[in-house]
């Protein structure tokens, strides 16, 4: 079984920057860096959605955004509208 590697925030940002600025394919950049394609694709997606704030570090939670329907504990808020019963 392979041991899961951990990458620091700076490495992730530099990998995404290399992909975005080099004009190389996602596959080529992941191969050059020796990381799985799916890992780099996830980082690129995180960067597009959250910018540099998407990489907070191992074991850390991303800051929550008020009003986006997500609570800081990771659960989704449910609407508590009264239901009409008849």
N, C-alpha and C positions, 0 to 999 in steps of 0.2 A: 504494500500500500504506500502511495506517495504521501510525503509530508506536505501539508499546505504551507506555502510560503507567505510571508507577510511583507508588504511593501509600505514604506513610509509615504507620508503626504507629498513630500517633495518629488519622490520618484514618480508617483502617479501623475502629478501636475506636469512634470517634464515629459512623460510618455504621451500624454494628451496633446501637449504643445507640439511635440515632434510630429505626431500624426497630423495635426491641423495645419502646420506650417510647411511640412516637407513635400506635400503633394504625393506621398507614397500611400499605397493601399494600407488598410487596417491590418491585413495579413502580413504584409512585408514589414511593417513597423513592429508588430508583435514578434515576428521571427527574429528581426534584428536585435530586439531587446531580450529575447529568450523567455517571453511570457505567453501564456495561453491567449489565443485570439479572443475567446469569450471574456476573459478578464479585461483586456484592453477595451473591448466593445462596451463593457459595463462602465468603465471609467469615463469613456467618451460620453455615454448617455447621462451619467451623473453630472458631468461637467456642463452639458447642455441644459440640464434641468435646474442645477443649483449653483453653477459657477464654481469658484474655488471653495466655496462653503460646503460643497458636496464631499469634500475630503477632510474629515475632521479627525481621523486617526483611528487606530485599532481599538475597538471596544467602546468608542464614544458615540453618543447619539447626535444626530444632526439637530440643530435648533429648530423648534417648532414654529410654524407660521400661523398666527392667529387668523381665523376666518377662512382657512382652507379646508375645514371639515375634519381635520385631524387634531387629536389632542396630544399633548406632550408625552403621554404614556404610550403612544403608538396606536391606540384604538380610535375607531371612527366615532364621531359624535352622532347620535341618533336624534332625529327630529322628534320633539315631544308635543306635537299638535294634538289637540283634543279630537277624538274621533266622534263622529255622529252615529249614535246608536238607534236611530229610528225615526 
